Amino acid sequence: MSYSEHYSEIISGTEYETVHYPASEDGGSMTVSVNWSEDVNITIHVDTSSFDHSVSTIKHHIDGLTGAVLATEAAQIEERVRSADAIGESVTSGFFRLIGSEIAQQMVALKSRVDSLFLKLNDMKSACQRIQQNMQQDYHRITGRYEAIFEEMDRELAKRISSLDEATYELAREASLEERRSCDSTLSTVPTIFASENSQAQSILLISAIRSRMNSLLQSAMAYLASEKRTSAAMSAMLDAVTSADSETVNLPAVYLATNDSSLHLAERVVLPPAPGLFTNDLEMMRRILALFKQQNLSWKPLSDQNKAQIERFFFPLVDAIHSPSEQLDDRVRQTILRLWNAQTPDSLPL
């Protein structure tokens, strides 16, 4: 766009000149100062039509270039998106094909293993069926043999019981015969007399059975009372053995344990065998044992190899005897116990 600019300025200054004058009398020269000023007006006209035309032309080209760049960028972005989609689809399909192929391979391997195990199970089934048939045959054969033996024993026992109780059976038969005969008789006095005799016989038999049972009961009671008397005598002898003259001293094993916990306090414990229950729960006895260990002023020393070997003779079988539902847990527990035992040798108090 063309435009004009107008500038207005006053220029002023002082000039010094040397003036020579002719000699009238003496002649000579002198310096004269002259002050001057001038108004200056300047008008500048700038014609920008050609520049504006070139700018509009360049803007048109820049707009075209911008459109081309935007179109190229959009095409590039679209191409990247399409390429990314293609790559993702290819990777996804390849991953699924790989997983599918691995699963197919595993299925083939498992199918072959299942087939082999199925054949093995069929063989085991056939073997179990054969064993079952043999066991059934053996069972039936042994059952038949024992049935014959027991039936023969039953018959023999029945014969022996019949022979032993033949008198009782004969008496029962005679009693029932007399009872029927008395009932069938037309005489009025015979049934009455026989009923009295039969009732008396039955009472005697009942009293005999009761007497036999009472005798066996009294014998059992006597045996029980005799055993109780022997037990009481033995207990009295054991309780009185402490004050008897021929009493002897019995040594009781005890284990004294001392450990330092996290608070650096000494924890003491006495372990006694479970046999003498009155000593196990006796707190006074525990205090006496602890005082006995403290009064001797014993010093802790590392356990000797001989004592350690003697302890391991009983300790290792106890470790091997650890059992739980998990074998892996048993092995881990055994290894941990043995590692702790081998890592540190305990100290002992030599008496």
C-alpha positions as a printed Julia matrix, in Angstrom:
351×3 Matrix{Float64}:
   0.0      0.0     0.0
   1.56     3.33   -1.09
   2.01     6.13    1.42
   3.68     9.61    1.8
   5.69    11.04    4.67
   6.46    14.84    5.18
   9.34    16.02    7.31
   9.95    19.67    8.28
  13.12    20.85   10.08
  15.09    24.12   10.69
  18.81    23.89   10.21
  20.96    26.52   11.96
  24.6     27.01   12.76
  27.52    29.43   13.3
  30.38    29.88   10.88
  33.72    31.48   11.74
  35.66    33.24    8.98
  38.96    35.18    8.99
  38.64    38.51    7.22
  41.63    40.42    5.92
  41.23    44.13    5.51
  43.59    46.45    3.63
  45.98    48.63    5.36
  44.6     52.06    5.96
  46.85    52.68    8.67
  48.18    49.44    9.88
  46.06    46.77    8.0
  45.46    43.33    9.32
  42.87    40.47    9.71
  40.18    39.47   12.17
  37.85    36.49   12.8
  34.16    37.11   12.19
  31.3     34.74   13.36
  28.2     34.47   11.19
  24.97    32.84   12.53
  22.74    31.25    9.92
  19.49    29.19    9.78
  17.5     27.46    6.98
  14.03    25.86    6.84
  14.11    22.4     5.26
  10.89    20.66    4.08
  11.13    17.1     2.74
   8.19    15.07    1.37
   8.78    11.35    0.73
   6.29     9.33   -1.36
   6.62     5.5    -1.13
   4.97     3.57   -3.98
   4.32    -0.07   -2.82
   2.01    -1.21   -5.59
   4.57    -3.59   -7.12
   5.43    -4.94   -3.63
   1.76    -5.41   -2.81
   1.28    -7.26   -6.05
   4.23    -9.52   -5.31
   2.97   -10.05   -1.72
  -0.48   -11.07   -2.95
   1.15   -13.41   -5.44
   3.36   -14.91   -2.72
   0.34   -15.27   -0.38
  -1.51   -17.18   -3.05
   1.47   -19.49   -3.48
   1.81   -19.86    0.32
  -1.88   -20.72    0.63
  -1.46   -23.32   -2.04
   1.64   -24.66   -0.35
  -0.19   -24.72    3.02
  -3.07   -26.65    1.48
  -0.63   -29.06   -0.11
   1.23   -29.54    3.19
  -2.03   -30.11    5.07
  -3.22   -32.56    2.43
   0.15   -34.34    2.53
   0.08   -34.45    6.33
  -3.49   -35.79    6.35
  -2.55   -38.39    3.76
   0.54   -39.28    5.78
  -1.5    -39.6     8.99
  -4.1    -41.68    7.19
  -1.37   -43.87    5.77
   0.2    -44.26    9.23
  -3.16   -45.18   10.72
  -3.77   -47.68    7.93
  -0.27   -49.08    8.34
  -0.71   -49.29   12.14
  -4.05   -51.05   11.69
  -2.5    -53.45    9.21
   0.47   -54.09   11.52
  -1.81   -54.57   14.55
  -4.1    -56.9    12.63
  -1.1    -58.83   11.36
   0.44   -59.06   14.86
  -2.91   -60.04   16.4
  -3.63   -62.66   13.78
  -0.06   -63.95   14.04
  -0.31   -64.11   17.84
  -3.59   -65.97   17.71
  -2.24   -68.32   15.03
   0.83   -68.94   17.22
  -1.29   -69.56   20.3
  -3.64   -71.73   18.27
  -0.76   -73.77   16.89
   0.75   -74.19   20.37
  -2.62   -75.22   21.79
  -3.08   -77.63   18.89
   0.37   -79.11   19.57
  -0.4    -79.4    23.28
  -3.74   -80.99   22.46
  -2.02   -83.5    20.21
   0.57   -84.29   22.9
  -2.1    -84.54   25.59
  -4.32   -86.64   23.34
  -1.51   -89.1    22.73
  -0.79   -89.18   26.46
  -4.49   -89.62   27.25
  -4.71   -92.44   24.72
  -1.69   -94.15   26.26
  -3.07   -93.65   29.77
  -6.46   -94.89   28.6
  -4.86   -98.05   27.25
  -2.97   -98.42   30.51
  -6.19   -97.9    32.47
  -7.89  -100.53   30.33
  -5.05  -102.94   31.07
  -5.28  -102.1    34.76
  -9.06  -102.52   34.6
  -8.66  -105.92   33.01
  -6.09  -106.89   35.63
  -8.38  -105.64   38.42
 -11.29  -107.57   36.96
  -9.18  -110.72   36.8
  -8.05  -110.15   40.38
 -11.67  -109.53   41.4
 -12.8   -112.72   39.7
  -9.99  -114.68   41.38
 -10.85  -113.11   44.73
 -14.53  -113.88   44.24
 -13.72  -117.47   43.33
 -11.39  -117.76   46.32
 -13.99  -116.11   48.54
 -16.75  -118.44   47.4
 -14.48  -121.45   47.74
 -13.29  -120.41   51.23
 -16.86  -119.43   52.19
 -18.17  -122.79   51.08
 -15.4   -124.55   52.96
 -16.07  -122.61   56.17
 -19.84  -122.98   55.74
 -19.4   -126.73   55.58
 -17.1   -126.6    58.62
 -19.48  -124.4    60.61
 -22.5   -126.46   59.61
 -20.69  -129.6    60.7
 -19.7   -127.85   63.95
 -23.3   -126.71   64.45
 -24.58  -130.24   63.96
 -21.91  -131.64   66.28
 -22.62  -128.98   68.91
 -26.34  -129.61   68.57
 -25.71  -133.32   69.14
 -23.48  -132.6    72.15
 -25.96  -130.13   73.62
 -28.73  -132.65   73.07
 -26.68  -135.34   74.76
 -25.77  -133.03   77.67
 -29.31  -131.76   78.13
 -30.97  -135.08   77.36
 -32.14  -135.38   80.96
 -33.67  -131.9    80.82
 -35.35  -132.66   77.51
 -36.64  -135.97   78.89
 -37.98  -134.17   81.96
 -39.66  -131.56   79.75
 -41.18  -134.27   77.6
 -42.45  -136.18   80.64
 -43.79  -132.95   82.15
 -45.65  -131.99   79.0
 -46.92  -135.59   78.67
 -48.16  -135.57   82.25
 -49.71  -132.14   81.69
 -51.59  -133.32   78.61
 -52.57  -136.51   80.37
 -53.82  -134.62   83.37
 -55.83  -132.31   81.19
 -57.26  -135.18   79.16
 -58.13  -137.23   82.28
 -61.73  -137.36   83.49
 -60.68  -137.65   87.11
 -61.07  -134.42   89.03
 -58.39  -135.03   91.65
 -55.53  -136.02   89.3
 -55.1   -132.62   87.51
 -55.09  -130.82   90.87
 -52.43  -133.07   92.38
 -50.31  -133.0    89.2
 -50.59  -129.22   88.91
 -49.28  -128.87   92.46
 -46.36  -131.22   91.77
 -45.6   -129.5    88.43
 -45.62  -126.06   90.04
 -43.34  -127.28   92.79
 -40.91  -128.77   90.23
 -40.87  -125.56   88.2
 -40.19  -123.54   91.36
 -37.32  -125.84   92.26
 -35.84  -125.53   88.77
 -36.18  -121.71   88.84
 -34.6   -121.52   92.29
 -31.73  -123.71   91.08
 -31.09  -121.43   88.08
 -31.21  -118.31   90.29
 -28.87  -119.96   92.81
 -26.41  -120.84   90.04
 -26.41  -117.29   88.72
 -26.0   -115.89   92.25
 -23.02  -118.19   92.84
 -21.32  -116.99   89.64
 -22.09  -113.36   90.55
 -20.68  -113.83   94.06
 -17.53  -115.44   92.65
 -17.04  -112.48   90.26
 -17.58  -110.02   93.12
 -15.12  -111.92   95.31
 -12.51  -111.88   92.51
 -13.05  -108.13   92.0
 -12.77  -107.42   95.74
  -9.63  -109.53   95.94
  -8.03  -107.63   93.07
  -9.05  -104.33   94.67
  -7.53  -105.48   97.96
  -4.26  -106.44   96.23
  -4.2   -103.08   94.39
  -4.83  -101.19   97.66
  -2.11  -103.15   99.39
   0.34  -102.41   96.58
  -0.53   -98.7    96.64
  -0.16   -98.6   100.43
   3.19  -100.34  100.16
   4.37   -97.81   97.56
   3.12   -94.86   99.63
   4.64   -96.22  102.86
   7.94   -97.06  101.13
   9.13   -93.48  101.69
   9.21   -93.92  105.49
  10.25   -97.57  105.56
  13.71   -98.53  106.66
  14.57  -100.4   103.48
  13.6    -97.5   101.14
  15.95   -96.68   98.31
  16.75   -93.49   96.42
  15.44   -93.22   92.86
  17.1    -90.72   90.49
  14.83   -88.65   88.27
  16.3    -87.26   85.02
  15.8    -83.54   84.47
  16.78   -81.19   81.63
  17.69   -77.57   82.43
  17.28   -75.17   79.46
  18.33   -71.51   79.39
  17.83   -69.21   76.39
  18.18   -65.5    75.7
  15.15   -63.97   74.0
  14.97   -60.79   71.93
  14.82   -58.61   75.08
  18.12   -60.16   76.34
  16.34   -61.69   79.36
  17.35   -65.18   80.45
  14.48   -67.66   80.06
  14.88   -70.79   82.19
  12.95   -74.04   81.95
  13.13   -77.49   83.54
  11.83   -80.48   81.55
  10.89   -83.65   83.48
   9.73   -87.04   82.16
   5.94   -87.54   82.16
   6.03   -90.71   84.33
   6.0    -89.18   87.87
   3.0    -86.86   87.59
   3.31   -85.53   91.15
   6.77   -84.08   90.33
   5.76   -82.68   86.93
   3.18   -80.27   88.41
   5.11   -79.49   91.62
   6.21   -75.83   91.41
   8.24   -76.11   94.61
  10.23   -78.98   93.08
  10.85   -76.86   89.98
  12.16   -73.97   92.09
  14.44   -76.33   94.05
  15.91   -77.75   90.83
  16.54   -74.24   89.42
  18.15   -73.16   92.68
  20.36   -76.28   92.59
  21.69   -75.31   89.15
  22.32   -71.71   90.25
  24.04   -72.53   93.56
  26.8    -74.6    91.94
  28.17   -71.58   90.0
  28.5    -73.63   86.84
  29.82   -72.1    83.63
  28.47   -72.79   80.19
  30.82   -74.67   77.87
  30.44   -75.88   74.27
  28.91   -79.32   73.99
  31.54   -82.01   73.49
  31.56   -84.18   70.38
  30.86   -87.3    72.42
  27.78   -85.79   74.09
  26.63   -84.33   70.78
  26.94   -87.74   69.09
  25.03   -89.33   71.97
  22.24   -86.76   71.59
  22.16   -87.24   67.8
  21.58   -90.97   68.32
  18.13   -90.1    69.7
  17.62   -86.77   67.91
  17.98   -87.96   64.29
  15.35   -90.75   64.61
  12.92   -88.18   66.03
  13.57   -85.89   63.04
  13.11   -88.79   60.61
   9.83   -89.69   62.34
   8.22   -86.34   61.44
   5.19   -87.03   59.27
   2.43   -84.82   57.89
   0.02   -85.0    54.91
   2.65   -83.3    52.68
   5.94   -85.11   51.97
   7.54   -81.92   50.61
   6.67   -80.12   53.86
   8.21   -83.0    55.83
  11.47   -82.78   53.86
  11.61   -78.99   54.26
  10.98   -79.23   58.01
  13.63   -81.93   58.43
  16.2    -79.95   56.42
  15.46   -76.78   58.43
  15.83   -78.61   61.76
  19.09   -80.27   60.71
  20.44   -76.98   59.32
  19.7    -75.22   62.61
  21.28   -78.09   64.56
  24.45   -78.05   62.43
  24.69   -74.24   62.32
  25.28   -73.8    66.06
  26.59   -76.07   68.76
  24.62   -75.59   72.02
  26.39   -74.94   75.31
  26.09   -77.24   78.31
  26.62   -77.1    82.04
  29.1    -79.86   83.02
  28.23   -81.27   86.43
